[in-house]
Amino acid sequence: MKLYYYCSAPSCKRENTIRVKSTNRYDLKNEIGEEIVERCKHCGKHTKRHINRLFAKPNILILGLALVVAVVSTLLLWDLGFVSTLTATVPIGIWMYEDRKASAFNKVMI
């Protein structure tokens, strides 16, 4: 799960990411406080945002890694048949977990 916010510059309005270890807004409030002050990676303007203005999306890197592991394990276990079809469920399960975490973060406001 990655956290995003939009730049407040009128000419920019692009998405930026923030790196934190928190999985919910309450832990995030304890970790960084009520507001974040970050520099936009596109225009360089400092952006001050309340933590309710952050939103989460599933991490695509983790999903891609799970897909690669599933493909490799399917190729290695192809002769066993049933086991190789179960390896296709690994990326689906990881995607559902990441999506559930992002959805839970986005539903709760402080």
N, C-alpha and C positions, 0 to 999 in steps of 0.2 A: 504494500500500500504506500502510495506517495501522496504528499499533501501539496496542494496547489493554491495559488492566489493570483489575482489579476493586478497588473500595474495600474497605478492611479493617474499616470500622466495621460492627458487627453489625446495626445498624438500616438501613444503606444498601445495601451489596453491589452497587452499580451500575457499569456500564462507564464508563471514562474513557479519553481518548486522550492520547497523548504525541507531540510533534512532534520528529522526528529525521531526519537525512539518511541514516542507515545502512540498508543492505539486508540485513545479516546480524548475528548476535549478536556475532561477534568485533569487527567495526567498531564496534558499539554499545558494547561493553565499553571500547574505546579512547576513544570519544567521551564517555561519561558515567560510566564506572566500573562496578563490580560491582552496585551498587544505585541505584535512583532514589528520590528523595523528592519527591513531588508532592502538591499539595492537590486533594482531591476537588472536582469542579465542582458536585456536588449537595449534599453535606452540609458541606463546608469542612474536613474532618479531613485532617491530613497523613498520607499513606500511604507507607510505606517498603516497596519491593518489589525482590526480586532480578530481574535481567534475564531469568532463565529463566521468570519468572511472566508476562512480557509475551507477547502473541500478536498475530498479524497478520491483517488482513482486506483484501480488495481495496478500493481507493478508489472509491466509488460516483460521485463527482463526475467523475472521469476517464472512467468508463464512460458516464455520461450525455452528456458532451461528445462522445465518439466517436459515440454514437448520433445526436446532432444533426447532426454533420458528415456522417455517412453518409446521413441523410435528405435534407439539402440537396444533397449531391452527386448523389444518385440522381434528385432532381427536375430538376437541371440537365442531367444526362446521359441523361435518359429516352429521347430519340430514338435514341441509339446502341445501345440494347438490351443487348448483352453487357457493356459497360462498366458500365452501371447496376446489373447484378446483382453485379458484383464489388465495388461500393461497400458492399454489405450485409455483406461479410466483414470490413470494417474494425472494427466494434465487437466482432465475435466474436474476432478476433485480439488486440485490446487486452484484452478480458476474459480470454482465455487467458493472456496475458503477466502481467497483474496477479495472477491466481489462482496461477500458477506461482511468482511471487515470494513471495507470502504463504505458500504451502505450503513452499517451501524455507526460509523464516525459521522456521516453526513446527516443522520436522523437526529442526533442529540445536539442541542444548543445550550449554551450557558446563559 
